[in-house]
Amino acid sequence: MTGLRLRTMTTGDLDTVLRLELALFGEEAWSRQMLVGELGQQPATRRYLVAEDDGEIVGYAGLLAAGGQADVLTIAVDAARWGRGVGSALLRQLLAEAAERGCTEVFLEVRADNARAQRLYRWWGFADVGIRRGYYQPSGTDAIVMRRPLTGPAPTGPGHGDGDGSGEAGA
Ligand SMILES: CC(C)(COP(=O)(O)OP(=O)(O)OC[C@H]1O[C@@H](n2cnc3c(N)ncnc32)[C@H](O)[C@@H]1OP(=O)(O)O)[C@@H](O)C(=O)NCCC(=O)NCCS
């Protein structure tokens, strides 16, 4: 992966994003209408990114930031590219965005059965703060709620802010 680049998502990206969304989230996939609504709230309270590898969209992620708190709303990477740092690149950028917007903490929900995503979030300094029973519908799967404090003006990387900020998988 030579040319990974992150940029703001636009409605022109939605055909590709929706294909990935359906492949990765199945019956819990967001609809075009939902995503259009989300993008309509950029930049006021949202920031959605796509990750492109040599011009091809290979992942995307979204952040809500309001009232000093941020939420990672979604993060997804084409399954063929997992484990190569795309998810980390997206998450790092969302954390930087939250800090730039003056947020002091970032929350997210993750499926209790999604070990891979939990490893990514723990690597980036998120810790469990609670469980929402039956949060994901229609499956009824529990959500783990995770939180990461943002202590300074810019996140310094994995491991509760004491890393070097590189954060690439395998680094
Ligand atoms: C979760 C998801 C976004 C991760 O994307 P990714 O591009 O594979 O993420 P990365 O390569 O940056 O990191 C993931 C892995 O690297 C680890 N990691 C990241 N940086 C690391 C580093 N510097 N050193 C060691 N490990 C690292 C993570 O803990 C995880 O470990 P694993 O390989 O043992 O599973 C992706 O798997 C996905 O799209 N899943 C389906 C959708 C989904 O579940 N989204 C999350 C909803 S809450």
The ligand as a Tripos MOL2 file, in Angstrom:
@<TRIPOS>MOLECULE
LIG
   48    50     1     0     0
SMALL
NO_CHARGES

@<TRIPOS>ATOM
      1 C1        -11.9780   -2.8760   12.7010 C.3       1 LIG1
      2 C2        -11.3050   -2.4460   11.3900 C.3       1 LIG1
      3 C3        -11.7820   -1.0440   11.0290 C.3       1 LIG1
      4 C4         -9.7860   -2.4370   11.5910 C.3       1 LIG1
      5 O1         -9.1720   -1.9600   10.4020 O.3       1 LIG1
      6 P1         -7.6650   -2.3760   10.0140 P.3       1 LIG1
      7 O2         -7.2820   -1.5800    8.8270 O.co2     1 LIG1
      8 O3         -7.5480   -3.8390    9.9540 O.co2     1 LIG1
      9 O4         -6.9100   -1.8220   11.3040 O.3       1 LIG1
     10 P2         -5.3340   -1.7730   11.5770 P.3       1 LIG1
     11 O5         -4.6190   -2.6010   10.5740 O.co2     1 LIG1
     12 O6         -4.9220   -0.3630   11.7010 O.co2     1 LIG1
     13 O7         -5.2490   -2.3890   13.0290 O.3       1 LIG1
     14 C5         -5.9630   -3.5380   13.3580 C.3       1 LIG1
     15 C6         -5.0210   -4.5150   14.0160 C.3       1 LIG1
     16 O8         -3.7340   -4.0060   14.2390 O.3       1 LIG1
     17 C7         -3.4960   -3.8070   15.6830 C.3       1 LIG1
     18 N1         -2.6580   -2.6520   15.7240 N.ar      1 LIG1
     19 C8         -2.8680   -1.4260   15.2070 C.ar      1 LIG1
     20 N2         -1.7390   -0.7170   15.2930 N.ar      1 LIG1
     21 C9         -0.8120   -1.5560   15.8570 C.ar      1 LIG1
     22 C10         0.5520   -1.4200   16.1870 C.ar      1 LIG1
     23 N3          1.2260   -0.2890   15.9420 N.pl3     1 LIG1
     24 N4          1.1960   -2.4570   16.7480 N.ar      1 LIG1
     25 C11         0.5410   -3.6080   17.0020 C.ar      1 LIG1
     26 N5         -0.7250   -3.7890   16.6880 N.ar      1 LIG1
     27 C12        -1.3920   -2.7750   16.1350 C.ar      1 LIG1
     28 C13        -4.8290   -3.7680   16.2270 C.3       1 LIG1
     29 O9         -4.8370   -4.0090   17.5790 O.3       1 LIG1
     30 C14        -5.4310   -4.9170   15.3870 C.3       1 LIG1
     31 O10        -4.7800   -6.1110   15.7230 O.3       1 LIG1
     32 P3         -4.9870   -7.5140   15.0250 P.3       1 LIG1
     33 O11        -4.2530   -7.4900   13.7200 O.co2     1 LIG1
     34 O12        -4.3470   -8.4480   15.9910 O.co2     1 LIG1
     35 O13        -6.4390   -7.7060   14.8710 O.co2     1 LIG1
     36 C15       -11.6280   -3.4390   10.2560 C.3       1 LIG1
     37 O14       -11.2930   -4.7350   10.6840 O.3       1 LIG1
     38 C16       -13.0820   -3.4250    9.7860 C.2       1 LIG1
     39 O15       -13.4610   -2.6430    8.9240 O.2       1 LIG1
     40 N6        -13.9260   -4.3150   10.3480 N.am      1 LIG1
     41 C17       -15.3300   -4.4200    9.9200 C.3       1 LIG1
     42 C18       -16.1090   -3.2120   10.3190 C.3       1 LIG1
     43 C19       -16.0340   -2.9790   11.8060 C.2       1 LIG1
     44 O16       -16.1550   -3.9090   12.5850 O.2       1 LIG1
     45 N7        -15.8470   -1.7030   12.2110 N.am      1 LIG1
     46 C20       -15.7890   -1.3370   13.5930 C.3       1 LIG1
     47 C21       -17.1710   -1.0720   14.0970 C.3       1 LIG1
     48 S1        -17.1360   -0.6120   15.8110 S.3       1 LIG1
@<TRIPOS>BOND
     1     1     2 1
     2     2     3 1
     3     2     4 1
     4     2    36 1
     5     4     5 1
     6     5     6 1
     7     6     7 2
     8     6     8 1
     9     6     9 1
    10     9    10 1
    11    10    11 2
    12    10    12 1
    13    10    13 1
    14    13    14 1
    15    14    15 1
    16    15    16 1
    17    15    30 1
    18    16    17 1
    19    17    18 1
    20    17    28 1
    21    18    19 ar
    22    18    27 ar
    23    19    20 ar
    24    20    21 ar
    25    21    22 ar
    26    21    27 ar
    27    22    23 1
    28    22    24 ar
    29    24    25 ar
    30    25    26 ar
    31    26    27 ar
    32    28    29 1
    33    28    30 1
    34    30    31 1
    35    31    32 1
    36    32    33 2
    37    32    34 1
    38    32    35 1
    39    36    37 1
    40    36    38 1
    41    38    39 2
    42    38    40 1
    43    40    41 1
    44    41    42 1
    45    42    43 1
    46    43    44 2
    47    43    45 1
    48    45    46 1
    49    46    47 1
    50    47    48 1
@<TRIPOS>SUBSTRUCTURE
     1 LIG1         1 GROUP 0 **** ****
